[in-house]
Amino acid sequence: DAARTVLSAIAGSLITAASLTFSLTVVALQLATSQGSPRLLRMFAADRMVHATLAVFLGTFAYAITVLRTVDDATEQREAFVPRVSMTVASVLTLASIVLLTLFLAHLARQLRVETMMRDGHREASATISRMGEAFAVSEMGVPERPVNVRVVVAPASGFLTGVDRDRLMSVAASDDLVVRELRVVGENVIEKTPLVEWWPRREDSELDVAGIAERLASAFSSGYERTAAQDVGFGLRQLVDIAVKALSPGVNDPTTAVHALGHISAVLGDLSEIDDPPAAYADADGIARLLPRGGGFTLHVDIGLGQIRRYGNGDPEVMARLLGVLDDLAWRVHDQRQRAVIASQLERTERAFTNAKYDK
């Protein structure tokens, strides 16, 4: 009877704790959406601490129920049976669950802070930048002239472009003596049966398997119903920008958070400025231009990082001052004249927005 009572108490308390954990996780998701961005929910859904907590709670519950079935009363044919080792294991799992619940509550409190959300978004964007290096040689022969008649490969499904395998594109182009030109940027929304990539043979008299080439080229692109940070630097920036824009909304009115978000954006853009934009063409081992890439580039990412914040924050002097500070920070890190021209253009827009804004004395 004592064994059954203990196991029943363990099973009942652990299923209650699992329900509490699930409820708190749902609340955390709602707060993350209201305070930051809906795109931050993916981080909470992938949180290993939440997974581990639910796994231990449900595992302990299932173990206690299983052991409870093995407890037998004494009969005329056999003696009472109580699995003492299993009872000890159940008690140890219960203590581990209590400790894990305490750690989970502390972890959840940290994750709900907007500073933690911005840190995670910053880390994700930095990790994406570190994976952006290309292993292909730059074509020294320039960009091949695009003929009038080119073949187009369309997207097999609608969604966000989450990645492109340029190794595969280069392989297809080299094996069939083609020139391939990308038409979409990673992170862009593509619609089914719209152009994804175009190609043409280097020799007009080539006999090619058009359907096979289109299938192989299309397989180099991956898409999904949401953006991911695997190859999409703009997605990490978008999360930080969303936090800043939400903080600048009249319903929240928290310009300090926007200023802090600009600090993270400045660091991400600074790291991005040290990586060269994709060249006009990549070449194979023989130096022949095979792939004409289309990348977001420094200009696009600076627009993503600063454009909306400048638009919605031009009524707050602190936000505008921090925008000027971001451009000053970037000016120290850029390494070519083209990037300096981008900063000069952004500086002109920011000064114009600052001049046109009306501030209370």
Secondary structure, DSSP 8 states (H G I E B T S, - for coil): -HHHHHHHHHHHHHHHHHHHHHHHHHHHHHHHHHHT-GGGHHHHHT-HHHHHHHHHHHHHHHHHHHHHHH-B---SSS--B--HHHHHHHHHHHHHHHHHHHHHHHHHHHHTSHHHHHHHHHHHHHHHHHT----SEE-SS------SS-EEEE-SS-EEEEEE-HHHHHHHHHHTTEEEEE---TT-EE-TTSEEEEEEESSTT----HHHHHHHHHTTEEEESS--SSS-HHHHHHHHHHHHHHHHSTTT--HHHHHHHHHHHHHHHHHHHTS----S-EE-TTS-EEEE----HHHHHHHHHHHHHHHHSTT-HHHHHHHHHHHHHHHHH--SHHHHHHHHHHHHHHHHHHHH-----
